[in-house]
Structure formats: C-alpha cells, structure tokens
Amino acid sequence: MRNAKTILGIIRKRGAEGKSLDQIYRMLFNPELYLAAYAKVGRNQGAMTKGITEETVDGMSLKKINDIIDLLRNERYQFSPARRVYIKKKNGKMRPLGLPTWSDKLLQEVMRMILDAYYEPQFSPYSHGFRSQRGCQTALTVIAKTWTASSWFIEGDIKGCFDNIDHNILLCLLRRRIKDNRFIRLIERLLHAGYMEEWTYHKTWSGTPQGGIISPLLSNIYLHELDCYVEQVLLPKYNQGKRRTRNREYEVQHGIEHYNRKLGRLDIARAARKKKQTLPTGDPFDPHYRRLRYVRYADDFILGFSGPKSEAEEIKHALTHFLHRELNLEVSQEKTLITHARTSKARFLGYDIQVGMCDTYRHKKYRSVNGHIRLLVPKDVMTKQSERYLLKGRVRRRPELLEESDYTIVHNYQTRFRGLANYYQLACDRSIKMSRLKGIMAHSLMLTLADKHKTWVSRLYQKYGTRCLMPNGKSYKCLQVRVERIDKPPLIATWGGISLAYDNNYRNITLSDEKDRLFYGRVERLKAMLASTCELCGATDNIQVHHVRALKDLIKRGRTPSTSQKRMAARRRKTLVVCHACHVAIHQGRL
C-alpha cells in the first residue's frame, strides 16, 4: 500500500501537468491518508470541540478509520449537519460558524489534501489566501514591490462571498478537472449536509460550510475563475507601453537649469530646478501607457491602475459584470471603492496603502520617493487597540489578570504586542503609530502588577528592570520575570525588546514555490498507534487514543494527578495510546 506522501506526489504532478484527475474516490480507501490527516488536525484545539454528537478526537482508533472506509466503499457515508454557533466580529456583528463532527473533520482533511495537491500548482500567482508559502505578508510585499506609480486603487468587496457560492457552479468547475462521479457526489453530499441551530435542522442551498476544513480550498477553486478572468482578459487589455513618454515641460525646465548653471546664472538655475521638482518626469496623461496590477486574498481583492479614472470605472464595471454573470456573486457598490492613490488611502488586509509623494527629496539625481507604495498602520486600528487599556482616557489596570502569576501577566502583554508589531512590520510608519500603544500597554502592565502586589510601580521597575541583548545585536531596557525550576531551564517572560524601527529588507523577500511538506505530526504518536499497544497495561486489542484539550488541564493545584495524567505530563503530551478498558477507566477517574 502506497504511503500518503507518494500518493499526493503523484496527484501534485498531474496537477502541474494540467492533466485531469480520475479514479480518486478509491484513494479514500487508503488508511495512510487518514493517519496523515489525523496527525495534521488531531493536534488542533478544535479537535476536542463537539459537533451535533458527543464524538471528538478523544478515542481515535484504527477501527474508526476502517469504519469510515467501509461506509465509503458502499457509498453510504453521510455527512452530519454542522452545529452552528456565532462568534463576534470586529464590527460588533455576529458571524455564523459551523462545527462538524470529528469523523467529518477527518474525512474532510483527507479530501482537502487530495484536492490541494492537485489544484495548488494550477492556482494563480495573484492569489495568496489559504495557500502554502503564501499569506497576508506575501500579498502586501508584492504590492509594495511592484505597484509603483499607481494612480488608482480599486478595492473589491463581494457580498457574503462564502455564504453565496453557487453549488451547481462549484460542482461544474470541479467536473472540468475531476473525472470521478463518486468523488463529486461525495462533495455534493458535504455541501448539502445542512446545519443544526438550537436543535432545528436547516438545509443549505448555497455557500460552503464556514468552519469546514475543506471550505477555504473550495472557495479558492471557485474564485480561481476570477483570477483567470483578470489574468487573461483585463491585464492584457490594460497593460500597454514599455514606459511613459517624457514630460515635455519637465524637459524644458531641465534644459533651462542645465544651460544657466553652465553660464553661472545660479539664481535662474535654482528657479528652474524648483519648478522642475513640481513636475513629473513622465507624462501622466500618456494615452499609450497603462498599468494594471491585481492581488487577491480569499474574498478580498484589490487592483492598482495607472491611467484615467474613466478606465478605472470600466474595470470596476467589468469585474462586477463577470462576478454576477459567471459566478452568481454580487459586488457591494458601496464598499467597492475607487481611491485616488496619492491623495487618499486604500484599506487592504488591515493596512492603509498609499502612493508616496515628495518634491524635494532627491537620490541619484531623481526624486526617489515619488510613486513608491507606502504601507501604513491605520490610525483607527491603533486607537481601538489602545482602548483595551484605557478607561475614560486614562491608562487602567486589568483586574481580570490579578489572579495570574507575574510570569503569565507579562507574557500576556508581550504576546499581544509582539503579534501586532510582527503583523505591521511592513509598515513604514510602524514606529510612529505603535509607540503610543507600547507606552500605554507598558503603563497598564505595571499598574496591574502594582495592584496585585500592593506596591509602587517604581519598586517593580527595580525588581524586574534589566537590559536584554536581542537577536539584532542591540541592547534594550526590558522588564523580565524569571521562574526558576529544578533540573530545568527557567521560564522567562520579557516585556519590551521589540524594535519598531522600519526595516526595508522586506523588499528583498522572494516568494517560494516549494510545496508544503506533508505534515505527519509527532512520529511517536503514529508509531504507537500502528504498534497497537496500550501504554498503561500493554494490551493489544481495541486500541484508542486518549486526548486532553491542553497540558495545563493535566495537573491542577489542590488535586492529586492520576497515573495517566502523570505519564502525559512527564512526556509533555496531550495524547496517550490506551486500550478501551483503560480509556473508560481514565474517564471514570480510576487511572
């Protein structure tokens, strides 16, 4: 029996060669794929979340895999309705989320691995969402490196994209490449599985199940048609000319400056140079020069256009018409904006994007800032982040953390700030925009610690203040909490030491086309499962895998840990391979 890596390698090669995919339904009968899928999704926190049944990853076994395969052989596998819950969005509205059962998650991951291996080589280079080796940073890097001298930004917003994907169109797109009706019917059953909300069943007539493992890939397959339309129709039409013609008035002023400088008439030369600096070197109205760029991340897309606004309106209309005609999707006319690149800012992936403008800075005899893309930290984002630590305009302590250890409190603040600083590392104004937030968070941190210990902030600075040498070779003032441990390295939580200085090295980043290696997870767990031996009693029958949600749940203060908890804690594992009898005893608190 072929292993998962070999199977997916063959599928990936067919995708790269543009060949159709057939007889893939029988690949779902290979247990190796399910073991690889289990290693991938079994460690996620969502694996312990229940769907409409009590089934979770806890109790995973080879028998469960074989039961799924037997149902698939007879085409009797039915996807259960997802349990619908709602999570709060940033704007205060609620987003629906579907929670599948564990068996559905496992099968979806196997289907995702097969489809991803085939479609990934065919996806457009302009797509960056839900793909290996790509993400928000790569999408923004491409914009910063290649969108120079854009005149207009066209921001695309699709109304409820994932909820309105047409099932018939999606299945037709899959049938173009996949010549296996049994596999197509399986996807169709997944799409029509429906959901349960407050124990009421609802059918699904459109959309991909939000929360489903395979849903992001299906949406990428669907929106790949948009990428192809832009790449094959709009880009060739709106990319004309090798370079702009020289601005006649600029050339005249350049000649006046050069001629009078040679004759020693410096006053006239300076006046000509000053006027020249207000003029573009190329003709901004050159009718024979156009540039159109495009980037998509999931259902968000943006285009940069060099040309007149009337043609930008044509591009917007063409996209709206294509999405409605071919994909049955509607564009929000209120949110699909055409923004002037120099005087206004476009919002994409949490960044503000603008074209730089400067008539005085000169480098190598030209104004090097003009036309370059500037990625900026949105002011309202930093304001909203600061509100978490403010009360009526004053920095506040966080009483919800007072019961935590000093290590946990410092780690909590540092983790949140580091996440923001790392995400906005491409912004050229990161230091300016984030310095105030850093000061507010530092003050809030010290107030929280001072309130916990009933002491002065100055005494805490004396206790925890130090200087840390960071990987960039620089020394920074930091707050550092150390937790000493016997026969183990100490736990260290540090606040500070994160440089907010702008680093231009991101312009040297190149996108890697190397495919993501198959993730097998911890080899120890797979070997133990395949060996079919209980780690507690040594039995070899009816082997299952016991799971806990987090390591911190194993040993709790004031409670004597059981034998299984001690073993899992000693090995720092959230899993334990046991027989059915031991598994029942663990849940009953006897092991």
C-alpha positions as CSV (number, residue, x, y, z in Angstrom):
1,M,0.0,0.0,0.0
2,R,1.4,3.4,-1.0
3,N,2.1,5.9,1.7
4,A,0.4,9.3,1.7
5,K,3.4,11.2,0.6
6,T,3.7,9.1,-2.6
7,I,0.0,9.4,-3.4
8,L,-0.1,13.1,-3.0
9,G,3.1,13.5,-5.0
10,I,1.6,11.7,-8.0
11,I,-1.6,13.9,-7.7
12,R,0.5,17.0,-7.5
13,K,2.5,16.0,-10.6
14,R,-0.8,15.6,-12.6
15,G,-2.0,19.0,-11.4
16,A,1.3,20.6,-12.5
17,E,1.0,19.0,-16.0
18,G,-2.6,20.1,-16.4
19,K,-4.0,16.5,-16.7
20,S,-7.4,15.6,-15.5
21,L,-7.9,13.6,-12.2
22,D,-9.8,10.3,-12.3
23,Q,-10.4,7.3,-10.0
24,I,-9.6,9.3,-6.9
25,Y,-12.6,8.1,-4.9
26,R,-10.8,4.8,-4.3
27,M,-7.8,6.7,-2.9
28,L,-10.2,7.4,0.1
29,F,-9.8,3.7,1.0
30,N,-6.2,4.1,1.9
31,P,-5.7,4.3,5.8
32,E,-2.3,6.0,5.3
33,L,-4.1,9.2,4.2
34,Y,-6.3,9.2,7.3
35,L,-3.3,8.8,9.6
36,A,-1.6,11.7,7.9
37,A,-4.9,13.7,8.2
38,Y,-5.2,12.8,11.9
39,A,-1.6,13.9,12.6
40,K,-2.5,17.2,10.9
41,V,-5.8,18.1,12.5
42,G,-5.7,16.0,15.7
43,R,-3.5,18.5,17.5
44,N,-5.8,21.5,16.8
45,Q,-7.8,22.8,19.7
46,G,-10.9,22.4,17.6
47,A,-10.4,18.6,17.5
48,M,-11.8,18.5,21.0
49,T,-14.9,20.6,20.1
50,K,-18.1,18.7,19.7
51,G,-20.4,18.9,16.7
52,I,-24.0,17.7,17.0
53,T,-22.8,14.5,18.6
54,E,-20.5,13.7,21.5
55,E,-17.8,12.5,19.2
56,T,-14.4,14.2,19.3
57,V,-10.8,13.2,18.6
58,D,-10.7,11.6,22.0
59,G,-11.0,7.9,21.4
60,M,-9.4,8.0,18.0
61,S,-8.5,4.5,16.7
62,L,-7.7,2.5,13.6
63,K,-11.2,0.9,13.9
64,K,-12.8,4.3,13.4
65,I,-10.7,4.8,10.3
66,N,-11.8,1.4,9.0
67,D,-15.4,2.1,9.7
68,I,-15.3,5.3,7.6
69,I,-13.6,3.5,4.8
70,D,-16.2,0.7,4.9
71,L,-19.0,3.3,4.6
72,L,-17.2,5.0,1.7
73,R,-16.8,1.7,-0.2
74,N,-20.5,1.2,-0.2
75,E,-21.2,4.9,-0.8
76,R,-23.2,5.1,2.4
77,Y,-21.2,7.7,4.2
78,Q,-23.4,10.7,5.2
79,F,-22.0,14.0,6.5
80,S,-23.7,15.1,9.6
81,P,-25.2,18.6,9.9
82,A,-22.8,21.1,11.4
83,R,-23.6,22.6,14.8
84,R,-24.0,26.3,14.2
85,V,-22.6,28.8,16.7
86,Y,-22.0,32.5,16.4
87,I,-18.8,34.4,17.0
88,K,-18.5,38.2,17.4
89,K,-16.9,40.2,14.5
90,K,-14.8,43.3,14.9
91,N,-17.7,45.5,13.9
92,G,-19.9,44.0,16.6
93,K,-22.0,41.8,14.3
94,M,-22.1,38.0,14.6
95,R,-20.5,35.6,12.2
96,P,-22.0,32.1,11.8
97,L,-19.6,29.2,12.3
98,G,-20.3,25.5,11.7
99,L,-18.8,22.8,13.9
100,P,-18.6,19.4,12.2
101,T,-18.3,16.1,14.0
102,W,-14.8,14.5,14.3
103,S,-15.4,11.9,11.6
104,D,-16.5,14.6,9.2
105,K,-13.4,16.7,10.0
106,L,-11.1,13.7,9.4
107,L,-12.7,12.8,6.0
108,Q,-12.7,16.5,5.0
109,E,-9.0,16.8,5.7
110,V,-8.3,13.7,3.5
111,M,-10.4,15.2,0.7
112,R,-8.6,18.6,1.2
113,M,-5.2,17.0,1.0
114,I,-6.1,15.3,-2.3
115,L,-7.7,18.4,-3.9
116,D,-5.0,20.8,-2.6
117,A,-2.2,18.6,-4.1
118,Y,-4.0,18.7,-7.4
119,Y,-5.1,22.4,-7.6
120,E,-2.3,24.1,-5.9
121,P,0.1,24.0,-8.9
122,Q,-2.7,25.4,-11.1
123,F,-3.7,28.4,-8.9
124,S,-2.9,31.9,-10.0
125,P,0.2,33.6,-8.6
126,Y,-2.1,36.6,-7.8
127,S,-3.9,34.5,-5.2
128,H,-2.5,34.5,-1.6
129,G,-5.2,33.3,0.7
130,F,-5.3,29.8,2.3
131,R,-2.2,28.6,0.4
132,S,1.1,27.1,1.4
133,Q,4.1,29.5,1.4
134,R,1.7,32.4,1.0
135,G,-0.3,34.7,3.2
136,C,-1.0,38.4,4.1
137,Q,2.7,39.3,4.2
138,T,3.4,37.9,0.8
139,A,0.4,39.7,-0.7
140,L,1.4,43.0,0.8
141,T,5.0,42.5,-0.2
142,V,4.0,42.1,-3.8
143,I,2.0,45.3,-3.7
144,A,4.9,47.2,-2.1
145,K,7.5,45.9,-4.6
146,T,5.6,46.0,-7.9
147,W,2.7,48.6,-7.7
148,T,4.9,51.7,-8.2
149,A,3.3,54.7,-9.7
150,S,-0.3,53.5,-9.5
151,S,-2.9,56.3,-10.0
152,W,-6.0,54.5,-8.7
153,F,-6.8,51.7,-6.3
154,I,-9.9,49.6,-7.0
155,E,-11.0,47.8,-3.8
156,G,-13.2,44.8,-4.3
157,D,-15.8,43.7,-1.8
158,I,-18.1,40.7,-2.6
159,K,-21.3,40.5,-0.6
160,G,-21.3,37.4,1.6
161,C,-19.0,35.5,-0.7
162,F,-18.6,32.3,1.2
163,D,-22.4,32.2,2.0
164,N,-23.4,32.7,-1.6
165,I,-21.2,30.3,-3.5
166,D,-23.5,28.6,-6.0
167,H,-23.3,24.8,-5.5
168,N,-24.1,24.0,-9.2
169,I,-21.4,26.3,-10.5
170,L,-18.9,24.9,-8.0
171,L,-19.7,21.3,-8.9
172,C,-19.4,22.2,-12.7
173,L,-16.0,23.7,-12.0
174,L,-14.9,20.5,-10.2
175,R,-16.2,18.3,-13.0
176,R,-14.0,20.1,-15.6
177,R,-10.9,18.5,-14.0
178,I,-12.1,15.6,-11.8
179,K,-13.5,12.7,-13.9
180,D,-14.8,10.7,-10.9
181,N,-18.6,10.9,-10.3
182,R,-18.4,9.2,-6.9
183,F,-16.0,11.8,-5.6
184,I,-18.2,14.6,-7.0
185,R,-21.2,13.1,-5.4
186,L,-19.4,12.9,-2.0
187,I,-18.6,16.7,-2.2
188,E,-22.2,17.3,-3.2
189,R,-23.4,15.5,0.0
190,L,-21.0,17.6,2.0
191,L,-22.4,20.8,0.5
192,H,-26.0,19.8,1.2
193,A,-25.4,18.4,4.7
194,G,-27.0,21.5,6.3
195,Y,-26.7,22.7,9.9
196,M,-28.4,22.5,13.3
197,E,-29.2,25.7,15.1
198,E,-30.9,25.4,18.5
199,W,-31.8,21.8,17.6
200,T,-33.6,22.8,14.4
201,Y,-32.3,21.4,11.1
202,H,-31.7,23.9,8.2
203,K,-30.9,22.9,4.7
204,T,-28.1,24.6,2.8
205,W,-28.8,25.7,-0.8
206,S,-25.7,27.8,-1.3
207,G,-22.3,28.6,0.2
208,T,-19.6,26.5,1.7
209,P,-19.8,25.5,5.3
210,Q,-17.9,28.1,7.4
211,G,-15.8,26.2,9.9
212,G,-15.4,23.2,7.5
213,I,-11.8,22.1,6.9
214,I,-12.3,21.9,3.1
215,S,-14.2,25.2,2.7
216,P,-11.3,27.6,2.2
217,L,-10.0,25.3,-0.6
218,L,-13.4,25.1,-2.3
219,S,-13.7,28.9,-2.2
220,N,-10.3,29.2,-3.8
221,I,-11.3,26.8,-6.6
222,Y,-14.4,28.9,-7.1
223,L,-12.7,32.3,-7.1
224,H,-9.9,31.0,-9.3
225,E,-12.2,31.8,-12.2
226,L,-12.0,35.5,-11.2
227,D,-8.2,35.2,-11.1
228,C,-8.2,33.7,-14.6
229,Y,-10.5,36.4,-15.9
230,V,-8.3,39.2,-14.6
231,E,-5.1,37.5,-15.7
232,Q,-6.3,36.6,-19.2
233,V,-8.6,39.5,-20.1
234,L,-8.1,42.6,-18.0
235,L,-4.3,42.5,-17.5
236,P,-3.5,42.2,-21.3
237,K,-6.1,44.9,-22.1
238,Y,-4.9,47.4,-19.6
239,N,-1.1,46.9,-19.7
240,Q,0.2,49.0,-22.6
241,G,3.6,50.6,-23.4
242,K,7.1,49.9,-22.0
243,R,7.5,53.3,-20.3
244,R,5.8,56.7,-20.2
245,T,6.9,59.4,-22.7
246,R,9.0,62.1,-21.2
247,N,7.1,65.2,-19.9
248,R,7.8,68.0,-22.4
249,E,7.5,70.8,-19.8
250,Y,9.9,68.9,-17.4
251,E,12.4,68.6,-20.2
252,V,12.2,72.3,-20.9
253,Q,12.9,73.2,-17.3
254,H,15.7,70.7,-17.1
255,G,17.3,72.3,-20.2
256,I,17.0,75.8,-18.7
257,E,18.5,74.7,-15.4
258,H,21.5,72.9,-17.1
259,Y,22.1,75.9,-19.6
260,N,22.1,78.6,-16.9
261,R,24.1,76.6,-14.5
262,K,26.9,76.3,-17.1
263,L,26.8,80.1,-17.6
264,G,26.9,80.7,-13.9
265,R,23.4,82.1,-13.6
266,L,22.6,80.2,-10.4
267,D,19.5,82.2,-9.5
268,I,17.8,81.3,-12.8
269,A,19.0,77.7,-12.5
270,R,17.7,77.3,-9.0
271,A,14.3,78.7,-10.0
272,A,14.1,76.3,-12.9
273,R,15.1,73.4,-10.6
274,K,12.4,74.4,-8.1
275,K,9.8,74.5,-10.8
276,K,11.0,71.2,-12.3
277,Q,10.6,69.5,-8.9
278,T,6.8,70.2,-9.1
279,L,6.5,68.3,-12.4
280,P,6.5,64.6,-13.1
281,T,9.4,63.3,-15.3
282,G,6.9,61.2,-17.3
283,D,3.7,62.3,-19.0
284,P,0.9,61.3,-16.6
285,F,-1.6,61.5,-19.4
286,D,0.3,59.4,-21.9
287,P,-2.5,57.6,-23.8
288,H,-0.2,54.8,-24.9
289,Y,0.9,53.8,-21.3
290,R,-1.3,51.8,-18.9
291,R,-0.5,49.5,-16.0
292,L,-2.9,47.2,-14.1
293,R,-1.9,45.1,-11.1
294,Y,-4.0,42.6,-9.1
295,V,-3.8,40.8,-5.8
296,R,-6.5,38.6,-4.1
297,Y,-6.6,37.2,-0.6
298,A,-9.6,34.9,-0.1
299,D,-12.6,37.0,-1.0
300,D,-10.8,40.4,-0.7
301,F,-9.1,41.7,-3.8
302,I,-7.5,45.0,-4.9
303,L,-6.3,46.4,-8.2
304,G,-3.8,49.1,-8.8
305,F,-4.2,51.1,-12.0
306,S,-2.1,53.7,-13.8
307,G,-4.4,55.5,-16.2
308,P,-7.5,57.8,-16.2
309,K,-10.4,57.3,-13.7
310,S,-12.8,56.6,-16.6
311,E,-10.9,53.4,-17.4
312,A,-10.8,52.5,-13.7
313,E,-14.6,52.7,-13.7
314,E,-14.6,50.4,-16.8
315,I,-12.5,47.9,-14.9
316,K,-14.8,48.0,-11.9
317,H,-17.9,47.5,-14.1
318,A,-16.2,44.6,-15.9
319,L,-15.4,42.8,-12.6
320,T,-19.0,43.4,-11.4
321,H,-20.5,42.0,-14.5
322,F,-18.2,39.0,-14.6
323,L,-18.9,38.0,-11.0
324,H,-22.6,38.3,-11.5
325,R,-22.7,36.5,-14.9
326,E,-20.2,33.7,-14.3
327,L,-20.1,33.1,-10.6
328,N,-23.5,34.4,-9.4
329,L,-21.9,36.7,-6.9
330,E,-22.8,40.3,-6.1
331,V,-20.4,43.2,-5.6
332,S,-21.1,45.7,-2.9
333,Q,-21.2,49.0,-4.8
334,E,-20.9,51.0,-1.5
335,K,-17.7,49.1,-0.4
336,T,-16.1,48.6,-3.8
337,L,-14.3,51.9,-4.0
338,I,-12.1,53.7,-6.5
339,T,-9.5,55.5,-4.5
340,H,-7.0,58.1,-5.7
341,A,-3.6,56.6,-4.9
342,R,-1.8,59.8,-4.0
343,T,-4.4,61.8,-2.1
344,S,-6.3,59.0,-0.3
345,K,-5.6,55.6,1.2
346,A,-7.0,52.2,0.3
347,R,-7.6,49.6,3.1
348,F,-6.4,46.0,2.4
349,L,-5.6,43.3,4.9
350,G,-5.6,45.7,7.8
351,Y,-3.1,48.1,6.1
352,D,-3.6,51.5,4.6
353,I,-2.0,51.7,1.2
354,Q,-0.9,54.9,-0.5
355,V,1.5,56.1,-3.2
356,G,4.3,58.3,-1.8
357,M,4.7,61.9,-2.9
358,C,7.7,64.2,-2.3
359,D,9.0,67.0,-4.5
360,T,12.2,67.8,-2.5
361,Y,13.9,64.5,-1.5
362,R,16.5,63.6,-4.2
363,H,18.5,60.5,-4.6
364,K,20.8,59.6,-7.5
365,K,19.6,62.8,-9.4
366,Y,15.9,61.9,-9.2
367,R,13.1,62.1,-6.7
368,S,13.2,58.5,-5.4
369,V,10.2,58.7,-3.1
370,N,7.7,59.6,-5.7
371,G,5.4,56.8,-7.0
372,H,6.6,54.2,-4.4
373,I,4.0,52.3,-2.4
374,R,3.7,53.2,1.3
375,L,2.2,50.6,3.6
376,L,0.8,52.3,6.7
377,V,-0.6,51.4,10.1
378,P,-4.2,52.5,10.2
379,K,-4.7,55.1,12.9
380,D,-8.2,53.7,13.9
381,V,-6.7,50.3,14.4
382,M,-4.2,51.6,17.0
383,T,-6.9,53.7,18.6
384,K,-9.1,50.6,19.0
385,Q,-6.2,48.5,20.4
386,S,-5.4,51.3,22.9
387,E,-9.0,51.4,24.2
388,R,-8.5,47.9,25.8
389,Y,-6.1,49.6,28.3
390,L,-7.8,52.9,28.8
391,L,-10.8,54.0,30.9
392,K,-12.2,57.5,30.4
393,G,-8.9,58.5,28.6
394,R,-6.6,57.2,31.4
395,V,-4.5,54.1,31.5
396,R,-6.2,51.4,33.6
397,R,-5.1,48.2,35.2
398,R,-6.6,44.9,34.1
399,P,-8.3,43.3,37.1
400,E,-9.1,40.1,35.2
401,L,-5.4,39.2,35.4
402,L,-4.8,39.8,39.1
403,E,-5.2,36.1,40.0
404,E,-2.5,35.1,37.4
405,S,1.2,34.8,38.1
406,D,3.6,37.6,37.3
407,Y,5.1,35.4,34.5
408,T,1.6,34.9,33.0
409,I,0.7,38.6,33.2
410,V,4.0,39.8,31.5
411,H,3.7,37.0,28.9
412,N,0.1,38.0,28.1
413,Y,1.1,41.7,27.4
414,Q,4.2,40.8,25.4
415,T,2.4,38.2,23.3
416,R,-0.3,40.6,22.3
417,F,2.1,43.5,21.5
418,R,4.5,41.2,19.6
419,G,1.7,39.9,17.4
420,L,0.7,43.4,16.4
421,A,4.3,44.5,15.9
422,N,5.1,41.5,13.7
423,Y,2.0,41.9,11.6
424,Y,2.7,45.5,10.9
425,Q,6.5,45.0,10.3
426,L,5.9,46.1,6.6
427,A,4.5,49.5,7.6
428,C,6.9,52.4,7.1
429,D,5.3,54.3,9.9
430,R,5.2,51.5,12.5
431,S,7.4,53.3,14.9
432,I,5.3,56.4,14.9
433,K,1.9,54.7,15.1
434,M,2.8,52.0,17.6
435,S,5.0,53.9,20.1
436,R,1.9,55.4,21.9
437,L,0.3,51.9,22.1
438,K,3.6,50.5,23.5
439,G,3.7,53.2,26.2
440,I,0.0,52.6,27.2
441,M,0.5,48.9,27.4
442,A,3.7,49.2,29.5
443,H,1.9,51.6,31.9
444,S,-1.1,49.3,32.2
445,L,1.2,46.3,32.8
446,M,3.0,48.0,35.7
447,L,-0.3,49.2,37.2
448,T,-1.7,45.6,37.0
449,L,1.4,44.2,38.7
450,A,1.5,47.0,41.3
451,D,-2.2,46.4,42.2
452,K,-1.6,42.7,42.6
453,H,1.4,43.2,44.9
454,K,0.0,46.3,46.6
455,T,3.2,48.2,46.0
456,W,4.7,51.1,44.0
457,V,5.4,51.0,40.3
458,S,8.9,52.2,40.9
459,R,9.7,49.2,43.2
460,L,8.6,46.8,40.4
461,Y,10.9,48.5,38.0
462,Q,13.7,48.0,40.5
463,K,12.7,44.3,40.9
464,Y,12.2,43.4,37.2
465,G,14.0,46.0,35.3
466,T,17.0,44.8,33.3
467,R,18.8,45.2,29.9
468,C,18.4,42.4,27.3
469,L,20.5,41.6,24.3
470,M,18.3,40.9,21.4
471,P,19.0,38.8,18.2
472,N,19.7,42.0,16.2
473,G,22.7,42.6,18.5
474,K,21.2,45.6,20.3
475,S,20.6,46.0,24.0
476,Y,17.2,47.2,25.2
477,K,15.6,48.2,28.5
478,C,13.2,45.4,29.5
479,L,11.1,44.0,32.3
480,Q,11.9,40.4,32.9
481,V,10.2,37.8,35.1
482,R,12.1,34.6,35.8
483,V,10.6,31.4,37.2
484,E,13.3,29.0,38.4
485,R,12.7,25.3,38.0
486,I,14.5,22.3,39.4
487,D,16.7,20.5,36.8
488,K,15.1,22.5,34.1
489,P,15.9,25.9,32.4
490,P,14.0,28.8,34.0
491,L,10.8,30.2,32.4
492,I,11.4,33.8,31.3
493,A,8.8,36.3,30.3
494,T,10.1,39.6,28.9
495,W,8.3,42.9,28.2
496,G,10.0,45.1,25.7
497,G,13.0,44.4,23.5
498,I,10.9,44.7,20.3
499,S,12.4,47.3,17.8
500,L,9.7,49.2,15.9
501,A,12.2,50.7,13.5
502,Y,11.4,50.4,9.8
503,D,13.3,47.6,8.1
504,N,13.5,47.9,4.3
505,N,14.8,44.3,3.9
506,Y,11.3,43.1,3.1
507,R,11.7,44.3,-0.4
508,N,14.3,41.5,-0.9
509,I,11.8,38.8,0.0
510,T,11.0,36.4,-2.8
511,L,8.1,34.1,-2.9
512,S,9.0,30.4,-2.6
513,D,7.2,27.9,-4.9
514,E,8.4,25.0,-2.8
515,K,5.4,22.9,-1.9
516,D,4.5,22.4,1.7
517,R,5.8,19.1,3.0
518,L,3.2,16.7,4.2
519,F,2.8,17.1,7.9
520,Y,2.8,13.8,9.7
521,G,2.8,15.3,13.2
522,R,4.6,13.6,16.0
523,V,6.0,10.3,14.8
524,E,5.8,8.9,18.3
525,R,2.0,9.0,18.3
526,L,1.7,7.4,14.9
527,K,4.2,4.6,15.7
528,A,2.4,3.9,19.0
529,M,-1.0,3.7,17.2
530,L,0.4,1.4,14.5
531,A,2.1,-0.8,17.1
532,S,-1.4,-1.2,18.7
533,T,-0.1,-1.5,22.3
534,C,-1.7,0.1,25.3
535,E,0.8,2.4,27.1
536,L,-0.8,1.6,30.5
537,C,-1.4,-2.1,30.6
538,G,0.3,-3.4,27.4
539,A,-2.9,-4.8,25.9
540,T,-3.1,-5.1,22.1
541,D,-6.9,-5.2,21.5
542,N,-9.2,-2.3,20.7
543,I,-6.6,0.4,20.9
544,Q,-7.7,4.0,21.1
545,V,-6.0,7.4,21.6
546,H,-6.9,9.4,24.7
547,H,-6.8,13.2,24.2
548,V,-6.9,16.2,26.5
549,R,-7.5,19.8,25.4
550,A,-4.4,21.3,26.9
551,L,-1.4,20.2,29.0
552,K,-2.4,22.7,31.8
553,D,-5.5,20.5,32.3
554,L,-3.5,17.6,33.4
555,I,-2.2,18.7,36.8
556,K,-4.2,21.2,38.8
557,R,-3.5,22.8,42.1
558,G,-5.1,21.0,45.0
559,R,-5.8,17.9,43.1
560,T,-3.7,14.6,43.1
561,P,-2.9,13.7,39.5
562,S,-3.9,10.2,38.3
563,T,-1.5,7.6,36.7
564,S,-2.4,8.6,33.2
565,Q,-2.1,12.3,33.9
566,K,1.4,11.9,35.5
567,R,2.5,9.9,32.4
568,M,1.2,12.5,29.9
569,A,2.6,15.4,32.0
570,A,6.0,13.8,32.2
571,R,6.2,13.3,28.5
572,R,4.5,16.7,27.8
573,R,2.0,15.0,25.5
574,K,-1.7,15.7,25.1
575,T,-2.3,12.1,23.9
576,L,-2.0,8.6,25.3
577,V,-2.5,5.4,23.4
578,V,-4.6,3.0,25.5
579,C,-7.0,0.1,25.2
580,H,-10.7,0.6,25.5
581,A,-10.8,-0.7,29.1
582,C,-8.1,1.7,30.2
583,H,-9.8,4.6,28.3
584,V,-13.0,4.0,30.2
585,A,-11.1,3.9,33.5
586,I,-9.4,7.2,32.7
587,H,-12.7,9.0,32.1
588,Q,-14.1,7.5,35.3
589,G,-11.1,8.8,37.2
590,R,-9.6,5.4,38.1
591,L,-6.4,5.7,36.0
